[in-house]
Amino acid sequence: MTVRAEDKEVVDAELVEDGELVRAASAPRPLVDEHTVLRPGEAIPTSDDPGTTYTERDLYVSEETAQALEAAETERSPQRQTAMRLFEAWCAEQGRVAKPCTTATYTEYGRHLMTRGLKVTTIRHYMSLIRTSMPPGKKPDASLYQQLLGHYRKKNKRALRRRAHLLTPPRVRRLAHLRECTGISLLLFAHCATERAAWRLHILLKSNGLDLDPPPLAPLLTRPALPLLPAPLPRPAALPPDHFAQLPALAELSRCSFTRFRAEAYRRLDEDGFARVDAQYRAGLYAARTHCARGPQAARRQETELFLARLAATSPSRAHTLARLRGAQAGFLTSGLLLQTPPLLDSAAGPGLTTRPVTGYVLHYVSRGIAHPTQLAAILALLFTGTHPDALRSATIAGLDEGCTRLTVPDVWHPGHGSSDEPPGVCYVIPPRARPVFAAARSFRRLGHAADHFPLFERSFGHCLDALARDAAYPIPALAHPHYGPDWHHRARVLRLAIGSRRPANRSRAHTPRVLPPTPPVSPHALHPHERAALLALTDAAEPDDPTPEQAAFLAAIVSGHPPAVRIRVPLSPLALAEFIERRLLDARSTPRIPVLHPDLRFALALPESCPLPGSPS
């Protein structure tokens, strides 16, 4: 063999026989893509070591599964069959493959449906059926089609049209029931294809008590409908904000007993201020006399509770409530009854103290942000009850009476709450403006097949309450300053005085009013029954400046005689007479046998020819 000098390359090779030449093995290929995630220290998978090896058993399905898949493919829904039939016909016309289709074919067919002017919901439904009909792992990408659909939605307003619900007999009955319970007005927009269909609709509405107001039905339901509609009524003007006369709030008046309240207001206020306070005082006085004239049931606990709730339901401030309450106490005394209220009304809660009157303006203002009937009723209940939200959360459908005039809420502060012997509930009077809302809330709950022991205010408390308060955009005192303890009107008591049974006992008045412990407001369910009992012991006490039942019985016996001085059979002891005079219940001219009512007391009871003593008290 000759090697030329210019051949610089030297080849080292081995001579083999035919058929013995073998191809060199290629290097292992890494098995990674854009979705591969490796942990620290983990080796990169290669073709030599893939990590998982599959066999034929992992790739084939059983004969039964194959038959079930074939049956599922043949027994498709009519909507899917129609969508695929139209898609396959379009693909055959365009010379494209229908199954499995490419992303370009899928996107082009979506634009074809848009050129036909179909609704967005129809296009989305068809394209979803086509995509899910493709074999597994070969479904087209829908991102390009959805981009075109979003642009189509903005440009084509017809694609967003909505079809009205069919007015079936069950829906008509529900509308009639809602109108009967709430008294709302219903406005019906109907478009019937023929006059016969219009009269069928008229008969359906009339059979359920929904009579149409004039103009007649036929002109309204024939084509064209819109030009023949009557002219729209003028929009009513917005309700003006509520304005209440302000009362002078003096700390001295809030600490006065009802026997001296009116006289102190006469001395400390000017003529205009006293006239406004006295108007509220006389309203409570005459309301109490009317209530006591009903008979023995006026002294019952529930009747007293309802009377006090009704008395304070429309009160715009604490000063108004205090004036009405002092007048009511005087009215009860003239009827031989003693109304005892819990002390510290300035820090108590309940109707008239932590509430707001539910007027037309308040209802209109709150309902603008809350449309759900049960949630709107819950916000209004917080406004006119002023109680703790956890108490209203326990209110049931059965706690609402048939006429929606009163609401009974469980007494969650009582030690026996939650036991087999449930204590009496707390009664509240529903303002007239809020009664249609509560009727709608009850009808809404009963339409959902809720039993009477189910909660009335569904999805209104807990984590939803803060959002509802923001939507109402109206100050709610019960949420801004939660009260710790039961409501004042539930702890008030009316005692029937035994007039003439015995003379008043001597009792020292050296004790001071009780005060609540400085405990922050908490949920009543977080308190132990012993803590609830201790709390009730504080709130059940009467005002220390009010006369005792024995003293009130003695005064009621004198008032029933009407003249300023009445001779009594059993004389007063010197100590008892001195206490009466010191508390300004009897005049200084009184003797043990001839007591004379103090002018301040006669002025408080609005007896004829009464006037308080001039000058300020010592």
C-alpha positions, 0 to 999 in steps of 0.5 A: 500500500502506498502512502502519499506525502500529501495525505496528512490524515492517518486512519486507524481501522480494523478489517472485519468480515461481511455482516459483522459491522455494528452501528455505534450506540447513541448517547442517552437523551434527557427527558425534560420539557417546560413542565419538568420540576426537579428537587435538589439532588435529583438526577435528570431523567434520560432515555436510558433511565426514564424512571417509569416503565409502562407495559401493554397492560397499562395501555389497553382497556378491557373488553367491557370498558371498550363496549361501554365507551362505544355505547357512550359515543353512540348514545350522545345527547341531542344537543351534542349530536346537533352541534357535531352534525353542523360542525362536520357538515361545515368541515366537509364544505371547507375541506377540513378534518372534523375529528380530531380537528386542529386549533385553526379549524376550531377557531375558524368555526367559532368565527363562522358562528359569530358571522351568523349573529348568534348569541354569546351563550349559544356560541359558547354552548356549541363550541363547548360541545364540539371541544368535549367531543374530541378524543382524549389528548387531542382537544383543540386550544380554545384561547384564540376562539375566546379572544374573538368571542370577547371582542364579539361581545363588545361590538354586537349588542344583540348578542347580549339580549336576554329572554324573559321567563315564561309566566307559568301558573306556579309563578303566577300563584307565587306572585299573587301570594307575594302581592297579597302578603306585602301589598306591593304593586306589580308591573307586567310587560307582556308581548303575546304573538296572537290575540288568543294568547293574550286572552289566555294570559288575561284569564290566567292572571284573573283566576289568581286575583291579579286584575289588570288596571286600565287601559284595556288588555287587548290594545296593550298586548297587540303588536306593536306593544310599546307605542300603545303603552300609556304615558309614564307617570311622573316620578315621585319626589324623594322623601325629605330627611326626618326632622325631630324637635330636639329636647334639652338633655339635662343630667339633673332631669335624668336622675330625678324620680317621676314624682319630681321630674315635671316640677324640676323641668318647670324650674330649670328650663325656659318656657319653650324647652319646658313646653317641648318636654311637657308635651312628651311627658303628657303623652306618656301620662295619658297613654298610661291612663288609657292602658290601665283603663283596660282592666286587670290585664294591664298589670301583666308582664307581657302587656306591660312590656308591649306597652313600654315598647309601643311607647318608645317605638317612635322616640327619636332620642333618649330625652324623649323616651325619658320624658314619656317614661316618667309621664307613664309612671305618673299615669300608672300611679293615678290608676293604683299601679306602680311602674318600676324601671331598672336603674341607670337608664342612661346606660341601658339599651332597648326601645327608645334608648339605642334605637332609631324611628323607622320612618318612610325616609329611613326605609327608603334610604336603607332599602336602596342598598339591601334588596333581600327581604330577610336581610332588610328585615334584620337591619330594620329589627336592629334599628327599632329593637336596639338589642344585641345582634346575637339575640336577633340571630336567635329569632324564629319565624314563629316569633312573628305574629300573624299581623306582623305587629310584634316580634318575640325574641328569645331572652339570651341573657336569662340563665335558663336560656337554652334549657328545657324550661325556656324563659319568656321571650322579649317582645318588641313592637314592629313600626307600621313602616316596617310591617310590609318588609317583615311580611315579605321576609316571612313569605320568602322563608315559607316559600323556601319550605322553612318551618316555624322554628327556623331562623327568621333572618337567614344569612343576615348575621355573623360574617354577613352583618358587617357587609349589610351595615355598610350597604345600609349606610345608616347609623345603627346604635346597636352595632356602634355601641353594643349593650351588655345586658338585657333590655330595659323594658323587659326588666320593668315591673308593674305592681298592683298596690294594696290601697288601704291595707296597711300603713307605709313602713319606715325604710332608710334611703341611704343606699346608692344606685347600683352600677354595672361592672366595667365589663366590655360588651361580649356575646351573651352565649359566652357568659356562664349561667351564674354570670347571667344570674348576677347580671339580672340581679343588677338590672332587676333592681328598681330606681332608688329614688322612686317610692316603695310599694308601701309608700306608693300605695299610701299615695295612691289612696290619697290620690283616689280621694282627690282633695289635697288633704285626706284624713286617714284612720291609721296615723303616720309615725313621725319617722314615716312622715319625716321621710315623706316630707324629705322626699317631697311626697307630702307637704310640710303642712302635713300631720300624722292624721291629715297628710297633704300631697306635695305640690310637686307630686300634684304637678307630676300627676297632673291633678286639677289646680296643681303647680310646683313650688316656686324656686329651686330645690335645696 
